[in-house]
Each structure stands twice: as structure tokens, then as C-alpha cells.
Amino acid sequence: MDKKKIVTQIGSLPYDDVDKAVEYSLRHDIPFLPELPKLGDAMLDYIKNPGRLSCLETFSQNVDGYEIVKIQCVGPATLILSGYSEDEAVARTYEHISAIVDGLHVREIILFLDEPALGHAGFDYQQLWSPIFDSFDVIFGVHVCGNMNWDELFCSGLDIISFDASKFDITKYPQYRKGKRIAWGIKTSEDVKDFQEGDLLTLPCGMGPKFYSDEDCQMSLENLLEISGRLEGIPS
């Protein structure tokens, strides 16, 4: 039986070397497009020039023909909370995703909108997502670092919900799952409350250089792979 494709990551890494970052990404079950804040790829920086990421060209070349990869983009709700108008937020998100997707020649793409503080939005963020959902043939997910009313996401049109499982237990919400896949952002195996077929394992958030070093990357990947190995026996 083929190994389940379970392990991926959020996106940001502490590297300042493109080749090392891409090589690290390729060691995951589902390679992810690295974002390197040291080279200007912090999400509120790269979106000023949509489609320009330090690792994009090298990553695209290395995953050519792959079965599945994961990409991510700062979401429009986060851009609005950061001062952008609604129209510009949606337009910049669309432009960035379009530039990435156009250069990827793979069978399947998982796209996460990075919306870390979605619980504080205070407006209808789902209507912002709709034109983006309708424009790309990808598996749609959202990554949220903080807490929120998770039932809103369970009842949304998303395919995957990525969250910090080391801090929050979303299984207790009345609308839990509703057919959604979960990307469990974990530190230990105990953080995985209800792993089901199609779910993913990630870290709780990205690995930005403010809190992580290059050496942390190897340890984090080993931890994810070890926990993934324990989940391999879960029946389909």
C-alpha cells in the first residue's frame, strides 16, 4: 500500500537560502511552497508585489509532474484587517494565487488562504472568498492561528480547515466536520483528537525566523513524520 500523503506545512521558513528551503519542502509527503521572510516573503510584504516569491521559480521547477503540492496566500480578510479596501484585498489575493497556479504543472493543488486572526474579522469574510473559490481548480482550505466560532467554517464551502490543534479543540463544536477535512496543527500526538481519512498533519503555524532557526526545521519534520507513522494504521 502506498504511504498516505499526510505531512505538509504552513509555508514560512527561517531559511535565507532558496535551494535549502525547497529541498526541505520536498521531503514532506505534500511539498509546500516555501515563504522566506528573511528574503522579503512575509505575507504582508509579498502581497505588495503579488506573484513574487523568492522560492516560486525553483519550487515550480522541482515539483513539475508531481501528484500533489500545497500553496498558500494571505487571505482577503487579513488584508482588510491590515488596512486594504475590500476590492484591493480580493484583487491582490487573486493576482498572487493566479501567478503561482499558472506556473505549477502538477495533478492537484491544495490552496490555503492564510487568515490568522479570522475570529476578529467582524464582517462577512466568506463572501470575500467566493470569487476566489470560483476562479481556481484547487482544493480550498483556510489556515487560522487563533480561536474563533469554528462552526462558521464547518458550514462554509471550504474543503480543509487548518488550525492550531495544540491550543484549541474544535471537535466539541455542534457542527463539527460536516464533511470537512482537517489539517491538524500539532506539537505532540495528543493534539490529534480525531484523525480521519483525508486529514493532514502540519505545525500549528509557520516557521518564521523570529521564533525558529534552520535547525528547528529538521526536528519539526522528524516529529511530524514520527506522528504520521503512528497514524498509518488508521483504516480508510
C-alpha positions in Angstrom: 0.0 0.0 0.0 1.3 3.5 -0.8 2.1 5.7 2.1 -0.7 8.1 2.8 0.1 11.7 1.9 -0.4 13.3 5.3 2.5 15.6 6.2 2.9 19.2 4.9 3.5 22.6 6.5 2.0 26.1 6.6 4.6 27.9 4.4 7.0 30.3 6.1 10.5 29.0 6.9 13.6 30.5 8.7 16.0 29.8 5.8 17.7 32.5 3.8 18.8 30.0 1.1 16.2 29.2 -1.6 17.7 25.8 -2.6 17.8 24.6 1.1 14.2 25.7 1.6 12.9 23.9 -1.4 14.9 20.8 -0.6 13.3 20.8 2.9 9.9 21.2 1.4 10.3 18.3 -1.0 10.9 16.0 2.0 7.3 16.3 3.1 4.5 14.0 1.9 2.9 17.0 0.2 5.6 19.6 -0.7 4.6 23.2 0.1 5.7 26.4 -1.5 8.2 28.0 0.9 7.9 31.6 2.0 11.1 33.1 3.4 10.5 36.2 5.5 14.3 36.8 5.6 14.1 37.4 1.8 11.0 39.6 1.8 8.3 36.8 1.8 6.4 37.8 5.0 2.8 37.7 3.9 2.1 41.5 4.3 5.3 42.1 2.3 5.0 39.8 -0.6 1.4 40.9 -1.3 2.7 44.3 -2.2 4.1 42.7 -5.3 1.7 39.8 -5.9 3.2 36.7 -7.5 6.8 37.4 -6.5 8.2 34.9 -4.0 11.8 34.0 -3.6 11.2 30.3 -3.9 8.5 30.2 -6.6 10.6 29.5 -9.7 12.8 26.9 -8.0 9.8 25.2 -6.4 7.8 25.1 -9.6 10.7 23.5 -11.5 11.3 20.9 -8.8 7.7 19.8 -8.5 6.9 19.6 -12.2 4.8 16.5 -12.7 4.1 15.9 -9.0 0.8 14.3 -7.9 0.0 17.0 -5.3 1.5 20.1 -3.8 0.3 22.8 -1.3 0.5 26.5 -1.8 -0.8 29.4 0.4 -1.7 33.0 0.1 -2.6 35.7 2.7 -6.4 35.9 2.7 -8.5 38.9 1.8 -10.0 39.2 5.3 -6.5 39.6 6.8 -5.6 42.2 4.2 -8.8 44.2 5.1 -7.8 44.0 8.8 -4.4 45.3 7.7 -5.9 48.4 6.0 -6.6 47.3 2.4 -10.0 48.1 0.9 -12.3 45.1 0.1 -11.8 45.4 -3.7 -8.0 45.7 -3.4 -7.8 42.9 -0.9 -9.6 40.4 -3.2 -7.7 41.6 -6.3 -4.3 41.2 -4.7 -5.2 37.8 -3.4 -6.4 36.7 -6.8 -3.4 38.1 -8.6 -1.0 36.3 -6.2 -2.7 33.0 -6.5 -3.1 33.2 -10.2 0.7 33.8 -10.7 1.5 30.8 -8.6 -1.0 28.4 -10.1 -0.1 29.3 -13.7 3.4 28.1 -13.2 2.6 24.8 -11.5 2.3 21.7 -13.6 1.0 19.2 -11.1 -2.0 17.0 -11.0 -3.6 18.5 -7.8 -3.1 21.7 -5.8 -4.1 22.4 -2.2 -4.5 26.1 -1.6 -4.7 27.5 1.9 -5.8 31.1 2.5 -3.8 32.4 5.4 -6.3 34.1 7.7 -4.6 34.1 11.1 -7.0 36.3 13.0 -10.2 35.4 11.3 -12.1 35.3 14.5 -11.7 39.1 14.9 -12.9 39.9 11.3 -16.3 41.3 12.3 -17.6 41.1 8.7 -18.7 38.6 6.1 -15.4 37.1 5.1 -17.0 34.2 3.3 -18.4 36.5 0.5 -14.8 37.6 0.0 -13.7 34.1 -0.6 -16.4 33.2 -3.1 -14.9 34.8 -6.2 -11.5 33.2 -5.4 -13.1 29.8 -4.9 -14.9 30.1 -8.2 -11.7 31.1 -10.1 -9.3 28.2 -9.4 -9.5 24.5 -9.8 -7.8 23.6 -6.5 -8.7 22.1 -3.1 -9.5 25.0 -0.9 -8.5 25.4 2.7 -8.0 28.1 5.3 -5.4 28.4 8.0 -6.4 30.1 11.2 -3.9 30.6 14.1 -6.3 32.0 16.7 -9.6 30.9 18.1 -13.0 31.6 16.5 -16.5 30.3 16.1 -15.4 27.1 14.2 -19.0 26.3 13.3 -18.8 29.1 10.8 -16.0 27.3 8.9 -17.7 23.9 9.3 -20.7 25.3 7.5 -18.6 27.1 4.8 -17.7 26.0 1.3 -14.1 25.1 2.3 -12.6 21.7 1.8 -10.0 21.8 4.5 -9.7 23.6 7.9 -6.1 24.2 9.2 -5.9 25.2 12.8 -3.7 25.2 15.9 -4.7 21.8 17.5 -2.1 22.3 20.3 -4.3 25.1 21.7 -7.9 24.5 20.5 -10.3 21.6 20.4 -12.6 22.1 17.5 -14.2 18.6 17.9 -16.6 19.9 20.6 -18.4 22.3 18.3 -22.0 21.3 17.4 -21.3 21.4 13.6 -18.0 19.6 13.8 -16.7 18.4 10.5 -19.8 18.5 8.2 -17.6 16.6 5.7 -14.6 18.9 6.1 -11.0 17.6 6.1 -8.9 18.8 9.0 -5.2 19.9 8.9 -4.1 19.2 12.5 -1.5 21.8 13.5 0.3 19.8 16.2 3.2 19.7 18.6 2.5 16.2 20.1 0.5 13.2 19.0 -2.0 14.0 21.8 -3.0 17.1 19.8 -4.7 14.9 17.2 -8.2 14.4 18.6 -9.9 12.8 15.6 -7.7 11.9 12.6 -9.8 10.7 9.7 -9.1 9.7 6.1 -8.0 12.7 4.0 -6.8 14.7 7.0 -3.3 16.3 7.2 -0.6 17.0 9.7 1.2 20.3 9.9 2.8 22.5 12.5 0.5 24.8 14.5 1.7 27.8 12.4 4.5 28.8 10.1 8.2 28.7 11.0 9.2 32.3 10.8 12.7 33.4 11.7 11.6 35.3 14.7 10.9 32.1 16.6 12.7 29.3 14.6 16.1 28.5 13.3 17.3 26.3 10.4 18.0 23.6 12.9 14.4 23.6 14.2 13.2 22.6 10.7 14.7 19.2 10.8 13.4 18.4 14.3 9.9 19.6 13.4 9.8 17.4 10.3 11.0 14.4 12.2 8.3 14.9 14.8 5.6 15.2 12.1 6.8 12.1 10.3 7.0 10.1 13.5 3.4 11.0 14.4 2.3 10.3 10.9 3.8 6.8 11.2 1.6 6.1 14.2 -1.4 7.1 12.1 -0.7 4.9 9.1 -2.7 2.1 10.6 -5.9 4.2 10.6 -8.4 2.4 8.2 -9.7 4.2 5.2 
